[in-house]
Amino acid sequence: MKAFISVIGDDKIGIIHGVTTVLKKNKVNVLDINQTLLQDYFAMVMLVDLKEMTIDFKQLKEELVVAGKEIGVSIKIQHEDLFNTMHSI
């Protein structure tokens, strides 16, 4: 199973580190990553593989929200099938 993670917020040092620390701890593999700066805003989308994840999806979502608050960014995660359905309309 795969999921998309989006991260948006003011650009600062440590955003990717903060997100990937949560992913590594829970054995979530990053398959692809795209990031950009829109003026002073950091925007990133990651495609991740959840096959070997050691916690359930809801817990991962909660941990990412907490990490986002600590970093000062918004982090959202959604299953790939939901993402594809939303973007095929």
N, C-alpha and C positions, 0 to 999 in steps of 0.2 A: 504494500500500500504506500502511496505517495501523498505528499501534502505541499501546499504553497504557504510560505511565510512572507509576510510583508512588514517592512519596518520603515517608519516615517518619523522624522523629527529634525530638530536643529542639528547641524553637523558638529561633531565633536570627536575627540579621540576615544577609542575603545568601544564603539558601537558594535562592530563585527565581533570583536572579542567577547563582549557580553552575551551576544546571541549564541555564538558557537560554543561557549562554555556550557550553556544549558543543554545544547544539542549533544555535545560530547559526553556529558555526564549521564545522559539517558540513551546513549547508543543510537542516535539519529544521524544518518549519513547525509551530507550535503552533496547533491547530484549536480546542481547548477546554481549559479549566483549571478545576479546582475545588479549593479548599483550605479547611482548617478547623483550628482548634486544639481538641484534645481534652485538657482540663486543660492541662498544660505541653507536650504533644506536638503537633508540626506534622505534618499529614497532607495530602498533595496527590496528585491524579490528573490527568494530562494526556493528551489525545488528540492525537497528532502525525501529520503527513503525511510519509512517507518518500520520496515520488516523486522529489524532487530531491537526495536525500542523496548526499554525495560520498564516503562510505566504506561498507563493508559492515556489515550488521547486527551481526555479532559484534564488530567494532571499536568501533562506537557503544556497544554494551553495556559493553565494557571501559572506554571513556572515562568513561561515566556512573558506573561502580563507583569508578573512581579519584577522580572529582569528589566523589562521596558520601563517600569516606574523608577527603578534604581538608576538606569542609564539616562532617563529623560526623553524616551521615544515611545511611540505607539507600536506595539507588535501584535500582529494578527496571524492566525494560522487557520487554514481550512483544507479539508480533504480535497484531493485532486479531482474526484468526480463531481463534487459540489462546485468547485472552481470552473471546471469545463462546462457544466450545465448552465451556470450563470453567464458565461461568456459565449454561449452558442445561440443565444436568443437574438 
